[in-house]
Amino acid sequence: MFKWVKITALVFALLLVATPLMAQEASNQGRLIYLGGAFGAGLVMLGAAYGIGSIGGKAVESMARQPEVAGNIQTAMLISAALIEGATFFALIVCMLFNN
């Protein structure tokens, strides 16, 4: 899994570097500048979905193992999910601003 994350991060970094180069006022290349932001937004959404899904799955598994601490686990899960959503919204705003 970590190899996939490294490859995705490398591709995203290359798109970030390549997008200002494609920002010239050429007739056909003017539309390619939006590709980097759209690709980045897609990666952000995939990462957030994976993170929140794994938090939820592991929280339910740990609640099944120790039902007496389910309240504490649920609180920690909600806080973690909120932090992931906050980082996701920030990254999406950066991707939207990157397109303009």
Protein Blocks (a to p, Z undefined) as FASTA:
>chain_A
ZZmmmmmmmmmmmmmmmmmmmmpccfklmmmmmmmmmmmmmmmmmmmmmmmmmmmmmmmm
mmmmmmmlmmmmmmmmmmmmmmmmmmmmmmmmmmmmmmZZ
